[in-house]
Amino acid sequence: MRIVIVGAGNMGSWLVESLCLSYEVGIYDSDRSKLKYFFNSRKFLYLEEIHDFAPDILINAVSLEKTIQVFDEVIPYLPDECIIADITSVKKGLASYYKERGRRFVSTHPMFGPTFGDVKNLNEENAIIISESDKDGAKFFRDFFESLKLKVHDYSFDQHDQTIAYSLSLPFSSSLVFASCMKQQEAPGTTFRRHHEIAAGLLSEDDYLLSEILMSPYSLEQVENVRDQLNDLITLIKKGEAGDFTRLFGELRANIGIK
């Protein structure tokens, strides 16, 4: 199988490294300086070279805001039978795009990244395969993810967006609230340091990605829930009765599975 990966960023580079010993892999990036150090892979300087390579699958690993644009640029150089694939964490507009294009496609979401994920040890990480994907493309990614010991989930485009709104917008909004309360003051304590590291890691991500996750139609409900829970906590603090907090802590332990 011949695979082309477009985008030599963190995820694209990881894909090349993970696939190049088992398949014929080529890599393209508009920034040619990023192509210097790849092992056992073809480096394409021009899109026309992808045509000659005739890939079986093209994996689009560019940043979220450029995903559809890059598909449009590369597709003219692909064989008709080539499967196109994305690995985006936000699927906005992709379902309709794939339908309009009429090509075989596979859409996945490796639910780890350069900020928090350890790509050398993925035993406890997850990946999503969109159920509307081409069966051969889905099988390729399932086999690949399972070879890395990832837990694979099957969701439709809509189910994916609902799940991501819960799993990402909830911790994102909580971290943003934490960061908004920060000031330039040293604060001792392990808990504070860990929260600071999480917030710093989150804010090192791409602005467009963070914005798109928070602007998902399913994210507002999650953020409003954070607001409501904070209002309830303020009410308890003002009331000042220890028994209320005991009940609250019991409910919260049950929510996260602590007995």
LOFIPA-822157 format. One line per field, with one value per residue: x, y, z of N, C-alpha, C in turn. Coordinates in nm, 4 decimals. Example, Ala and Ser with C-alpha at 12.3 -4.5 7.8 and 13.67 -1.06 7.14 Angstrom:
<rs>
n_east = (1.3190	1.2850);
n_north = (-0.5690	-0.2250);
n_up = (0.7800	0.7080);
ca_east = (1.2300	1.3670);
ca_north = (-0.4500	-0.1060);
ca_up = (0.7800	0.7140);
c_east = (1.3200	1.2900);
c_north = (-0.3300	0.0030);
c_up = (0.7800	0.7870);
</rs>
This chain:
<rs>
n_east = (0.0844	0.0490	0.1014	0.0254	0.1080	-0.0021	0.1219	0.3545	0.3589	0.3272	0.1472	0.1435	0.4144	0.4416	0.2738	0.4126	0.6485	0.5359	0.4271	0.6079	0.7757	0.6222	0.4761	0.4773	0.5593	0.4910	0.5645	0.4394	0.4772	0.3989	0.5900	0.9020	1.1264	1.0556	1.0794	1.3221	1.4273	1.3040	1.2709	1.3160	1.1178	0.9382	1.0030	0.8083	0.8367	0.6767	0.3299	0.2681	0.4313	0.3038	0.1057	0.2512	0.3369	0.1054	-0.0880	-0.2599	-0.4000	-0.4606	-0.3614	-0.4718	-0.3102	-0.2902	-0.3316	-0.6437	-0.8015	-0.7150	-0.7798	-0.9910	-0.9254	-0.6709	-0.7358	-0.8770	-0.6661	-0.4970	-0.6416	-0.6793	-0.4474	-0.4622	-0.5225	-0.8372	-0.9368	-0.8157	-0.8290	-0.9353	-0.8396	-0.9010	-0.7812	-0.8938	-0.9938	-1.2250	-1.5145	-1.6549	-1.8317	-1.7166	-1.8614	-2.0550	-1.8776	-1.7359	-1.9497	-2.0242	-1.7925	-1.7846	-1.6013	-1.4202	-1.3742	-1.2212	-1.2710	-1.1154	-1.0260	-0.7620	-0.7399	-0.5447	-0.2603	0.0108	0.0425	-0.0547	-0.0535	0.1392	0.3143	0.4777	0.3847	0.0892	-0.1037	-0.3224	-0.4734	-0.7170	-0.9060	-1.1143	-1.3233	-1.5059	-1.8286	-1.9507	-1.7504	-1.5523	-1.5347	-1.2946	-1.1007	-1.1626	-1.0994	-0.8231	-0.7347	-0.8363	-0.6908	-0.4363	-0.4574	-0.5234	-0.2942	-0.1303	-0.2281	-0.4405	-0.7646	-1.0451	-1.3185	-1.6406	-1.8178	-2.0838	-2.0712	-2.2228	-2.2535	-1.9863	-1.9288	-2.0948	-1.9864	-1.7248	-1.7780	-1.8502	-1.6226	-1.4102	-1.4834	-1.5797	-1.3552	-1.1868	-1.3185	-1.3215	-1.0471	-0.9892	-1.1312	-0.9830	-0.7350	-0.8105	-0.8332	-0.5795	-0.2815	0.0279	0.1903	0.3700	0.2676	0.2682	0.2319	0.1154	-0.1286	-0.2098	0.0064	-0.0215	-0.2697	-0.1991	-0.0107	-0.1756	-0.3476	-0.1599	-0.0645	-0.2988	-0.3420	-0.1311	-0.2088	-0.3440	-0.5111	-0.7336	-0.8248	-0.9014	-1.1033	-1.2910	-1.3707	-1.4945	-1.6970	-1.8660	-2.1966	-2.2825	-2.1357	-2.2089	-2.4031	-2.2494	-2.0676	-2.2422	-2.3326	-2.1038	-2.0991	-2.3422	-2.2877	-2.0798	-2.2197	-2.3878	-2.1945	-2.0979	-2.3237	-2.3329	-2.0954	-2.1489	-2.3573	-2.2339	-2.2319	-2.1055	-2.2104	-2.3476	-2.1377	-2.0241	-2.2217	-2.2121	-1.9475	-1.9684	-2.1486	-1.9938	-1.7767	-1.9077	-1.9828	-1.7399	-1.6596	-1.5435	-1.5432);
n_north = (-0.1196	0.2215	0.5279	0.8673	1.1423	1.4546	1.7436	1.8196	1.8512	1.8045	1.5785	1.4784	1.4127	1.2163	1.0198	0.9527	0.8431	0.6274	0.4683	0.4241	0.2010	-0.0124	0.0388	0.1890	0.5140	0.8553	1.2037	1.5318	1.8820	2.2248	2.3877	2.3363	2.3041	2.1479	1.8892	1.7656	1.5622	1.3107	0.9574	0.6733	0.7351	0.8963	1.2243	1.4826	1.7570	1.8923	1.9060	1.7662	1.5442	1.3692	1.2667	1.0976	0.9097	0.7815	0.7210	0.4922	0.5745	0.8927	1.0920	1.3615	1.5830	1.8453	2.1679	2.2422	2.4538	2.4584	2.2222	2.1457	2.3168	2.2189	1.9576	2.0235	2.1244	1.9049	1.6810	1.6843	1.5561	1.2936	0.9397	0.8099	0.6064	0.6437	0.6684	0.9329	1.0902	1.2275	1.3544	1.5127	1.6886	1.8259	1.7980	1.9676	2.0588	1.8599	1.6238	1.7025	1.7947	1.5639	1.4219	1.5843	1.5678	1.2999	1.0949	0.8038	0.7916	0.8285	0.9148	1.0047	1.0340	1.0645	1.0611	1.2055	1.4141	1.6440	1.7995	1.6782	1.4022	1.1001	0.9882	0.7737	0.5876	0.4618	0.3154	0.3748	0.5470	0.6817	0.6433	0.7585	0.6330	0.7376	0.6297	0.6476	0.6171	0.4850	0.1338	-0.0085	0.1857	0.2417	-0.0039	-0.0115	0.1983	0.1059	-0.1315	-0.0183	0.1575	-0.0274	-0.1802	-0.0174	-0.0347	0.1270	0.2231	0.1796	0.3648	0.3724	0.6128	0.8096	1.1025	1.3029	1.1953	1.1935	1.4716	1.5443	1.3910	1.4930	1.7539	1.7159	1.5801	1.7480	2.0301	2.0685	2.0195	2.2100	2.4602	2.4748	2.4918	2.7314	2.9106	2.8822	2.9854	3.2470	3.3548	3.3774	3.5365	3.7188	3.5723	3.3779	3.0603	2.8240	2.4646	2.1463	2.0828	2.3282	2.3709	2.1564	2.2139	2.4515	2.3641	2.2130	2.4140	2.5772	2.4015	2.3619	2.6224	2.6427	2.5258	2.5463	2.8471	2.8526	2.5878	2.5592	2.7526	2.6510	2.4133	2.5128	2.6588	2.4726	2.3515	2.1887	2.2519	2.4703	2.3994	2.2466	2.4370	2.6156	2.4514	2.4372	2.7021	2.7051	2.5199	2.6492	2.8706	2.7395	2.6495	2.8923	2.9769	2.7855	2.8463	3.1035	3.0426	2.8815	2.6344	2.3408	2.0849	2.0940	2.0980	1.8503	1.6813	1.7672	1.6988	1.4236	1.3694	1.4538	1.2790	1.0438	1.1048	1.0961	0.8434	0.7622	0.5762);
n_up = (0.0000	-0.0807	0.0731	0.1177	0.3129	0.4009	0.5310	0.7590	1.0351	1.3916	1.4227	1.1612	1.1234	1.3186	1.2103	0.9740	1.0839	1.2198	1.0215	0.8137	0.8043	0.7431	0.5162	0.1842	0.2032	0.1524	0.1959	0.2096	0.2340	0.2312	0.3351	0.2749	0.4327	0.6446	0.5675	0.5946	0.7679	0.7602	0.7752	0.5659	0.3684	0.1006	-0.0077	-0.1115	-0.3184	-0.4867	-0.5761	-0.8063	-0.8020	-0.6355	-0.7942	-0.9661	-0.7816	-0.7141	-0.4855	-0.2586	-0.0429	0.0964	0.3591	0.5267	0.7170	0.7962	0.9614	1.1246	1.0085	0.7491	0.6294	0.4386	0.2282	0.1564	0.0765	-0.1586	-0.3102	-0.3442	-0.4381	-0.7260	-0.8125	-0.7471	-0.7875	-0.9083	-0.7475	-0.5055	-0.1544	0.0494	0.3522	0.6774	0.9937	1.1818	1.4806	1.4964	1.3120	1.1517	0.8692	0.7117	0.6554	0.4639	0.2735	0.1894	0.0815	-0.1344	-0.2881	-0.3573	-0.3343	-0.2143	0.1334	0.4572	0.7870	1.0801	1.4297	1.6181	1.9548	2.1026	2.1440	2.0603	2.2891	2.5329	2.4926	2.4970	2.2503	2.2339	2.4038	2.3981	2.5224	2.6902	2.5474	2.3114	2.0051	1.7394	1.4844	1.2127	1.1391	0.8897	0.7091	0.4329	0.4009	0.3573	0.4060	0.6728	0.7885	0.7480	0.9191	1.1620	1.2025	1.2178	1.4421	1.6433	1.6459	1.7837	2.0321	2.0927	2.2106	2.0201	1.8964	1.7450	1.5829	1.4441	1.2293	1.3586	1.6184	1.6937	1.7116	1.9234	2.1318	2.1464	2.2191	2.4823	2.5928	2.5383	2.5365	2.7941	2.9846	2.8624	2.8930	3.1712	3.2253	3.0991	3.2573	3.4928	3.4017	3.3471	3.5962	3.6859	3.8086	3.8019	4.0119	4.2360	4.3429	4.5845	4.5936	4.4949	4.3640	4.2532	4.0776	3.8977	3.7779	3.6587	3.4704	3.3020	3.2025	3.0746	2.8795	2.7308	2.6282	2.4588	2.2318	1.8950	1.8095	1.6379	1.6421	1.9156	1.9251	1.7388	1.8623	2.0931	1.9759	1.8748	1.8085	2.0115	2.2304	2.3872	2.5785	2.7560	2.8560	2.9740	3.1765	3.3370	3.4249	3.5732	3.7767	3.9074	4.0049	4.1857	4.3644	4.4634	4.6015	4.8088	4.9402	5.0340	5.2040	5.3949	5.5451	5.6769	5.6419	5.3996	5.2165	5.2638	5.1617	4.8944	4.8192	4.8375	4.6284	4.4104	4.4227	4.3581	4.0983	3.9588	4.0026	4.2438	4.5353);
ca_east = (0.0000	0.1207	0.0324	0.0789	0.0678	0.0137	0.1359	0.4656	0.3573	0.3457	0.0731	0.1909	0.5454	0.4175	0.2179	0.5210	0.7347	0.4635	0.3836	0.7062	0.8432	0.5271	0.4149	0.5458	0.5045	0.5416	0.5263	0.4418	0.4417	0.4305	0.7150	0.9956	1.2275	1.0073	1.0942	1.4635	1.4775	1.2197	1.3413	1.2511	0.9961	0.9566	0.9731	0.7563	0.8531	0.5694	0.2105	0.2697	0.5008	0.2059	0.0390	0.3376	0.3435	-0.0236	-0.1171	-0.3853	-0.4687	-0.3989	-0.3995	-0.4593	-0.2714	-0.2627	-0.4108	-0.7874	-0.8599	-0.6682	-0.8066	-1.0679	-0.8456	-0.5639	-0.8011	-0.9051	-0.5407	-0.4286	-0.7261	-0.6556	-0.3278	-0.4834	-0.6011	-0.9799	-0.9650	-0.7433	-0.9114	-0.8877	-0.8615	-0.8665	-0.7630	-0.9278	-1.0691	-1.3548	-1.5579	-1.7447	-1.8297	-1.6529	-1.9607	-2.1092	-1.7684	-1.7133	-2.0662	-2.0149	-1.6794	-1.8190	-1.4849	-1.4057	-1.3091	-1.2248	-1.2517	-1.0778	-0.9813	-0.6750	-0.7718	-0.4254	-0.1904	0.1460	0.0486	-0.0768	-0.0362	0.2729	0.3010	0.5598	0.3109	-0.0497	-0.1882	-0.4423	-0.5314	-0.8352	-0.9220	-1.2496	-1.3409	-1.6408	-1.8965	-1.9863	-1.6290	-1.5326	-1.5028	-1.1531	-1.0260	-1.1857	-1.0232	-0.6819	-0.7093	-0.8627	-0.5741	-0.3250	-0.4790	-0.5179	-0.1538	-0.0696	-0.3002	-0.5413	-0.9033	-1.1102	-1.4621	-1.7094	-1.9235	-2.1222	-2.0230	-2.2973	-2.2164	-1.8505	-1.9312	-2.1554	-1.8900	-1.6126	-1.8264	-1.8435	-1.4899	-1.3117	-1.5266	-1.5939	-1.2264	-1.1315	-1.3786	-1.2754	-0.9088	-0.9910	-1.1726	-0.8657	-0.6357	-0.8598	-0.8170	-0.4369	-0.2058	0.1709	0.2258	0.4083	0.1760	0.3154	0.1284	0.1128	-0.2546	-0.2046	0.1045	-0.0773	-0.3705	-0.1262	0.0482	-0.2840	-0.3919	-0.0528	-0.0653	-0.4163	-0.3258	-0.0268	-0.2726	-0.3807	-0.6284	-0.8472	-0.8748	-0.9726	-1.2252	-1.3870	-1.4247	-1.5851	-1.8110	-1.9515	-2.3339	-2.3050	-2.0480	-2.2702	-2.4676	-2.1459	-2.0131	-2.3477	-2.3331	-1.9938	-2.1476	-2.4449	-2.2239	-2.0073	-2.3197	-2.4296	-2.0841	-2.0983	-2.4357	-2.2930	-1.9916	-2.2163	-2.4384	-2.1340	-2.2631	-2.0159	-2.2883	-2.3769	-2.0171	-2.0094	-2.3119	-2.1598	-1.8279	-2.0152	-2.2046	-1.8861	-1.7002	-1.9874	-1.9782	-1.6126	-1.6346	-1.4707	-1.6334);
ca_north = (0.0000	0.3489	0.6274	1.0033	1.2252	1.5963	1.8165	1.7633	1.8998	1.7025	1.4560	1.4259	1.3510	1.0918	0.9232	0.9045	0.7576	0.5060	0.3897	0.4142	0.0714	-0.1143	0.0772	0.2927	0.6390	0.9819	1.3180	1.6626	2.0010	2.3454	2.4358	2.2294	2.2868	2.0471	1.7558	1.7292	1.4556	1.1917	0.8322	0.5689	0.7888	0.9864	1.3643	1.5475	1.9021	1.9453	1.8225	1.6794	1.4206	1.2803	1.1999	0.9886	0.8117	0.7102	0.6606	0.4231	0.6543	1.0214	1.1352	1.5068	1.6093	1.9878	2.2289	2.2296	2.5548	2.4396	2.0848	2.1390	2.3842	2.1289	1.8538	2.0788	2.1415	1.7778	1.5819	1.6715	1.4762	1.1605	0.8440	0.8109	0.5071	0.6787	0.7074	1.0530	1.0732	1.3365	1.3141	1.6334	1.6742	1.8897	1.7481	2.0682	2.0761	1.7503	1.5288	1.7555	1.8031	1.4308	1.3866	1.6612	1.5182	1.1687	1.0057	0.7202	0.8687	0.7794	1.0237	0.9518	1.1319	1.0150	1.1507	1.2431	1.5126	1.6788	1.8670	1.5896	1.2619	1.0419	0.9051	0.6540	0.4945	0.4972	0.2072	0.4239	0.6501	0.6442	0.6959	0.7466	0.6154	0.7782	0.5109	0.6670	0.6031	0.3701	0.0179	-0.0433	0.2888	0.2219	-0.1226	0.0273	0.2750	0.0215	-0.2181	0.0679	0.2026	-0.1414	-0.2219	0.0736	-0.0605	0.2292	0.1810	0.2388	0.3869	0.3990	0.7129	0.8849	1.2406	1.3761	1.1406	1.2417	1.6111	1.5487	1.3347	1.5851	1.8683	1.6781	1.5396	1.8557	2.1645	2.0739	2.0530	2.3327	2.5772	2.4787	2.5398	2.8730	2.9841	2.8835	3.0777	3.3851	3.3989	3.3788	3.6604	3.6924	3.5511	3.2397	2.9946	2.6885	2.3619	2.0534	2.0933	2.4497	2.3518	2.0667	2.2882	2.5490	2.2912	2.1780	2.5363	2.6207	2.3100	2.3915	2.7499	2.6300	2.4720	2.6411	2.9277	2.8136	2.4607	2.5857	2.8273	2.5648	2.3210	2.5858	2.7083	2.3620	2.3700	2.1057	2.2934	2.5719	2.3335	2.2065	2.5572	2.6658	2.3642	2.4845	2.8253	2.6734	2.4537	2.7527	2.9478	2.6588	2.6497	3.0245	2.9771	2.7073	2.9203	3.2130	2.9833	2.8526	2.5204	2.2303	1.9692	2.1085	2.0605	1.7044	1.6230	1.8004	1.6175	1.2870	1.3644	1.4681	1.1530	0.9468	1.1441	1.0557	0.7018	0.7362	0.5230);
ca_up = (0.0000	-0.0866	0.1549	0.1192	0.4265	0.3720	0.6564	0.8365	1.1726	1.4950	1.3933	1.0341	1.1458	1.3925	1.1164	0.8879	1.1658	1.2599	0.9058	0.7054	0.8004	0.7002	0.3898	0.1068	0.2557	0.1019	0.2785	0.1420	0.3118	0.1553	0.3937	0.2414	0.5379	0.7393	0.5089	0.5958	0.8540	0.7602	0.7473	0.4866	0.3091	-0.0123	0.0202	-0.2307	-0.3224	-0.5703	-0.5760	-0.9236	-0.7676	-0.5732	-0.9063	-1.0114	-0.6733	-0.7211	-0.3548	-0.2307	0.0580	0.1298	0.4938	0.5398	0.8561	0.8142	1.0673	1.1031	0.9212	0.6116	0.5873	0.3142	0.1254	0.1120	-0.0026	-0.2911	-0.3825	-0.3687	-0.5050	-0.8705	-0.8396	-0.6916	-0.8667	-0.8730	-0.6430	-0.3817	-0.0399	0.1188	0.4964	0.7688	1.1339	1.2566	1.6054	1.4712	1.1808	1.0942	0.7251	0.6391	0.6056	0.3386	0.1758	0.1343	-0.0004	-0.2589	-0.3659	-0.4097	-0.3301	-0.0952	0.2390	0.5945	0.8823	1.2114	1.5295	1.7250	2.0664	2.1778	2.0624	2.1040	2.4186	2.6467	2.4596	2.4844	2.1306	2.2506	2.4900	2.3721	2.5753	2.7562	2.4624	2.2344	1.8699	1.6853	1.3405	1.1750	1.0858	0.7489	0.6288	0.3449	0.4845	0.3446	0.4777	0.8158	0.8301	0.7550	1.0411	1.2787	1.2204	1.2592	1.5801	1.7355	1.6566	1.8819	2.1577	2.1164	2.2185	1.9029	1.9086	1.6183	1.5960	1.3249	1.2351	1.4606	1.7500	1.7218	1.7557	2.0565	2.2272	2.1606	2.2960	2.6241	2.6392	2.5211	2.5755	2.9402	3.0474	2.8054	2.9570	3.3107	3.2247	3.0620	3.3775	3.5799	3.3462	3.3556	3.7351	3.7176	3.8120	3.8078	4.1523	4.2629	4.4368	4.6147	4.6026	4.3827	4.2908	4.1720	3.9703	3.7966	3.7027	3.5767	3.3577	3.2096	3.1355	2.9842	2.7667	2.6498	2.5592	2.3576	2.1126	1.7905	1.8426	1.5535	1.6944	2.0413	1.8945	1.6716	1.9624	2.1814	1.8982	1.8331	1.8572	2.1296	2.3401	2.4722	2.6925	2.8510	2.9203	3.0625	3.2940	3.4223	3.4885	3.6730	3.8906	3.9810	4.0784	4.3014	4.4607	4.5279	4.6973	4.9261	5.0130	5.1055	5.3103	5.4966	5.6319	5.6420	5.5993	5.2570	5.1421	5.2761	5.0629	4.7619	4.7909	4.8145	4.4929	4.3142	4.4213	4.2838	3.9572	3.8948	4.0281	4.3675	4.6388);
c_east = (0.0878	0.0380	0.1023	0.0217	0.0976	0.0134	0.2403	0.4755	0.3728	0.2757	0.1175	0.3238	0.5313	0.3630	0.3253	0.6085	0.6671	0.4339	0.4949	0.7780	0.7518	0.4670	0.5099	0.4817	0.5720	0.4889	0.5406	0.4063	0.4821	0.5564	0.8208	1.0997	1.1865	1.0327	1.2332	1.4929	1.3927	1.2975	1.2546	1.1188	1.0320	0.9214	0.9297	0.7721	0.7402	0.4509	0.2085	0.3375	0.4071	0.1314	0.1202	0.3468	0.2181	-0.0608	-0.2514	-0.4687	-0.3897	-0.4517	-0.3685	-0.4333	-0.2343	-0.3498	-0.5575	-0.8412	-0.8195	-0.7074	-0.8779	-0.9917	-0.7388	-0.6211	-0.8238	-0.7779	-0.4803	-0.5110	-0.7033	-0.5359	-0.3413	-0.5537	-0.7464	-1.0108	-0.8967	-0.8425	-0.8520	-0.9283	-0.8260	-0.8518	-0.8029	-1.0081	-1.2045	-1.3953	-1.6500	-1.7251	-1.7761	-1.7540	-2.0170	-2.0015	-1.7436	-1.8289	-2.0599	-1.9036	-1.7071	-1.7034	-1.4940	-1.3292	-1.3104	-1.1900	-1.2240	-1.0378	-0.8951	-0.6868	-0.6539	-0.3510	-0.0571	0.1534	0.0417	-0.0474	0.1097	0.2681	0.3897	0.4893	0.1626	-0.1487	-0.3199	-0.5134	-0.6436	-0.8295	-1.0649	-1.2408	-1.4862	-1.7086	-1.9372	-1.8679	-1.6318	-1.4818	-1.3549	-1.0656	-1.0404	-1.1061	-0.8749	-0.6529	-0.7361	-0.7425	-0.4543	-0.3404	-0.4665	-0.3760	-0.0783	-0.1353	-0.3976	-0.6783	-0.9800	-1.2614	-1.5195	-1.8253	-1.9585	-2.0632	-2.0917	-2.2630	-2.0760	-1.8547	-1.9933	-2.0565	-1.7755	-1.6540	-1.8190	-1.7002	-1.3856	-1.3618	-1.5432	-1.4598	-1.1639	-1.1864	-1.3350	-1.1329	-0.9020	-1.0346	-1.0556	-0.7643	-0.6803	-0.8449	-0.6701	-0.3846	-0.0590	0.2175	0.2603	0.3159	0.2256	0.1995	0.1213	-0.0131	-0.2548	-0.1101	0.0485	-0.1845	-0.3046	-0.0672	-0.0583	-0.3288	-0.2874	-0.0470	-0.1817	-0.3942	-0.2077	-0.0827	-0.3111	-0.5104	-0.7520	-0.9094	-0.9561	-1.1053	-1.3311	-1.4492	-1.5279	-1.7078	-1.8981	-2.0930	-2.3645	-2.2240	-2.1146	-2.3338	-2.3654	-2.0908	-2.1170	-2.3573	-2.2216	-2.0375	-2.2473	-2.3836	-2.1427	-2.1042	-2.3677	-2.3211	-2.0765	-2.2085	-2.3985	-2.1890	-2.0543	-2.2983	-2.3510	-2.1663	-2.1840	-2.0916	-2.3226	-2.2571	-1.9933	-2.0978	-2.2603	-2.0417	-1.8666	-2.0710	-2.0936	-1.8014	-1.7753	-1.9820	-1.8513	-1.5695	-1.5500	-1.5690	-1.5916);
c_north = (0.1246	0.4570	0.7613	1.0763	1.3702	1.6724	1.7525	1.8267	1.7847	1.5715	1.3947	1.3546	1.2191	0.9837	0.8661	0.8058	0.6243	0.4131	0.3535	0.2801	-0.0402	-0.0855	0.1691	0.4257	0.7580	1.0957	1.4465	1.7707	2.1218	2.4129	2.3262	2.2041	2.1794	1.9044	1.6971	1.5944	1.3292	1.0701	0.7413	0.6159	0.8809	1.1279	1.4314	1.6985	1.9682	1.8504	1.7257	1.5450	1.3192	1.2027	1.0801	0.8761	0.7250	0.6426	0.5883	0.5000	0.7827	1.0659	1.2834	1.5398	1.7556	2.0420	2.2359	2.3278	2.5383	2.3043	2.0778	2.2052	2.2916	2.0111	1.9030	2.0918	2.0086	1.6810	1.5735	1.5836	1.3324	1.0692	0.8435	0.7171	0.5384	0.7239	0.8334	1.0434	1.2005	1.2799	1.4278	1.6033	1.7439	1.8543	1.8448	2.0798	1.9579	1.6506	1.5757	1.7647	1.6677	1.3897	1.4567	1.6087	1.3805	1.0707	0.9146	0.7994	0.7900	0.8960	0.9641	1.0662	1.0603	1.1106	1.1684	1.3397	1.5497	1.7420	1.7698	1.4429	1.2211	0.9440	0.7818	0.5481	0.5304	0.3968	0.2556	0.5312	0.5924	0.7030	0.6702	0.7239	0.6480	0.6656	0.5250	0.6451	0.4803	0.2519	-0.0212	0.0578	0.2734	0.1025	-0.0900	0.0997	0.1928	-0.0686	-0.1373	0.1088	0.0863	-0.1951	-0.1371	0.0616	0.0506	0.1638	0.2542	0.2466	0.4177	0.4944	0.7681	1.0258	1.3159	1.3267	1.1861	1.3822	1.6254	1.4991	1.4306	1.7094	1.8405	1.6571	1.6495	1.9906	2.1774	2.1006	2.1808	2.4546	2.5883	2.5325	2.6879	2.9601	2.9937	2.9867	3.2222	3.4417	3.4113	3.5215	3.6244	3.6854	3.4047	3.1811	2.8531	2.5904	2.2782	2.0678	2.2141	2.4301	2.2631	2.1355	2.3902	2.4811	2.2551	2.3016	2.5851	2.5313	2.3379	2.5175	2.7510	2.5719	2.5853	2.7144	2.8836	2.6847	2.4830	2.6550	2.7371	2.4648	2.3920	2.6383	2.5971	2.3840	2.2890	2.1529	2.3894	2.5104	2.2949	2.3277	2.6182	2.5809	2.4023	2.6099	2.7951	2.6089	2.5533	2.8394	2.8712	2.6570	2.7835	3.0321	2.9009	2.7815	3.0326	3.1601	2.9390	2.7403	2.3988	2.1090	1.9738	2.0648	1.9096	1.6341	1.6473	1.7117	1.4718	1.2713	1.3694	1.3424	1.0458	0.9767	1.0924	0.9138	0.6707	0.6905	0.5712);
c_up = (0.0000	-0.0169	0.1409	0.2404	0.3911	0.5038	0.7444	0.9746	1.2701	1.4604	1.2615	1.0478	1.2201	1.3001	1.0249	0.9647	1.1969	1.1428	0.8081	0.6982	0.7501	0.5626	0.3123	0.1438	0.1896	0.1867	0.1980	0.2425	0.2299	0.2080	0.3776	0.3498	0.6381	0.6910	0.5254	0.6598	0.8553	0.7106	0.6623	0.4261	0.1928	0.0314	-0.1092	-0.2198	-0.3994	-0.5669	-0.6936	-0.8952	-0.7010	-0.6823	-0.9532	-0.9084	-0.6691	-0.5892	-0.3499	-0.1286	0.0819	0.2646	0.5067	0.6868	0.8781	0.9265	1.0265	1.0006	0.7750	0.5533	0.4528	0.2000	0.0683	0.0345	-0.1464	-0.3750	-0.4261	-0.4528	-0.6564	-0.9070	-0.7906	-0.7914	-0.8198	-0.7566	-0.5093	-0.2744	0.0222	0.2654	0.5718	0.9091	1.2278	1.3822	1.5979	1.3289	1.1074	0.9429	0.6465	0.5826	0.4718	0.2318	0.1102	0.0428	-0.1353	-0.3485	-0.4265	-0.4142	-0.2085	0.0094	0.3687	0.6853	1.0195	1.3038	1.6329	1.8444	2.1621	2.0878	2.1230	2.2415	2.5352	2.6174	2.4515	2.3681	2.1362	2.3340	2.4845	2.4293	2.6343	2.6740	2.3763	2.0934	1.8243	1.5350	1.3081	1.0967	0.9393	0.6551	0.5385	0.4270	0.4755	0.4179	0.6282	0.8676	0.8421	0.8861	1.1663	1.3075	1.2717	1.4053	1.6791	1.7493	1.7574	2.0194	2.1928	2.1307	2.1095	1.9251	1.7705	1.6436	1.4591	1.3367	1.3487	1.6007	1.7897	1.7780	1.8943	2.1627	2.2529	2.2386	2.4452	2.6699	2.6257	2.5721	2.7269	3.0084	2.9915	2.8781	3.1021	3.3195	3.1887	3.1795	3.4749	3.5316	3.3581	3.4964	3.7758	3.7281	3.8301	3.9530	4.1728	4.3682	4.4625	4.6163	4.4770	4.2996	4.1989	4.0542	3.8596	3.7132	3.6098	3.4536	3.2545	3.1316	3.0360	2.8604	2.6730	2.5663	2.4634	2.2278	2.0172	1.8259	1.7648	1.6049	1.8216	2.0154	1.8330	1.7691	2.0498	2.1074	1.8423	1.8867	1.9825	2.2510	2.4372	2.5959	2.7989	2.9276	3.0144	3.1888	3.3906	3.4976	3.6000	3.7967	3.9742	4.0626	4.2012	4.4082	4.5349	4.6339	4.8244	5.0086	5.0944	5.2230	5.4266	5.5924	5.5854	5.5908	5.4517	5.1727	5.1491	5.1743	4.9202	4.7260	4.7653	4.6732	4.3884	4.3077	4.3429	4.1324	3.8876	3.9342	4.1487	4.4741	4.7762);
</rs>
